[in-house]
Amino acid sequence: MSDSDNYPLLFEDESLRDGLQMESRIFSLEEKIRCFNLLRQAGIKRIQVGSFVHPKIVPQMADTGDFIKAVGKKASGKQKDDLVVSGLILNEKGLERALECNVPHVSMSVSVSNAHSMKNAKMPAPEALESMTGLIRSALSSGLDVRAGLQCTFGCVYQGSIPESEIFSALEKIASTGVREINLADSTGMATPLAIRQVVHRFKKEFPHIRASLHLHDTRGMGLLNLFAGYEAGVRIFDVCAGGLGGCPFIKGAAGNVATEDAVNMFNSMGIHTGIDLEKLCKAVSEFESILGRSLPGRMNQVLKFNPDCT
């Protein structure tokens, strides 16, 4: 058992960022705060509440700074329930906005796929990587707690599989910034349990002092399988979205993050402590469904509606 296996399980719920970024129904600040409070009350310890991107490109994220200011002390990471509020930064302007609203934790990621990078960042992958590593260093020197990330780690629908040598060359440059956590993202939902194990095992061997986290999509129905494969390989931090919301606006068909409630149920049913109240979590899912006016793809909220004693 490696050092990372000794860390407690941590879910970062991204329903308020990744989950909403493709929704045409714009959530008001009051609605976001209501969902945020339900997630917090369920026991979620890290919540990514938005991204610092241009509001014309992603209108749902236009009020990210106001949202973070509104949750006040909850964004300090020092309150009694140890909640950490996080935001996504993709460029220099985003970093400026993050610093203005005093968000304590940020995610900063770049794609290893050249085709995806051109669609997402409007620049070739090597150039985007160079720019992002410099931005990460700036964020760290400004006192932010930074989680770096590598998008399309497990393949790209536009480019196909990415050579492992390219993946780890990019990871080495990211690691050189001094970050303590790197997120491996299955941006297009192409990962398999075998690929997860292979990449995570090599990552842990080459970067033993950096924690790995996983961002997995359920596009092909492999989300929970891949999540558990990551857990067996020693990963203890996973990105999830209440109800299975989410997707990337620059990747066709990549919608569907692993549902927070389904991941919690899987671990709870195996006796692995999550510290999350499933019934309270499903209240958050129901709130999202009520606002959006439709059922979400996560399974456990539907199960509990018809079988409330299943917990």
Secondary structure, 3 states (H helix, E strand, C coil): CCHHHHCCCEEEECCCCCCCCCCCCCCCHHHHHHHHHHHHHHCCCEEEEEECCCCCCCHHHCCHHHHHHHHHHHHHCCCCCCCEEEEEECCHHHHHHHHHCCCCEEEEEEECCHHHHHHHCCCCHHHHHHHHHHHHHHHHHCCCEEEEEEECCCCECCCECCCHHHHHHHHHHHHCCCCCEEEEECCCCCCCHHHHHHHHHHHHHHCCCCEEEEECECCCCCHHHHHHHHHHHCCCEEEEEHHHCCCCCCCCCCCCECEHHHHHHHHHHCCCCCCCCHHHHHHHHHHHHHHHCCCCCCCHHHHHHHCCCCC
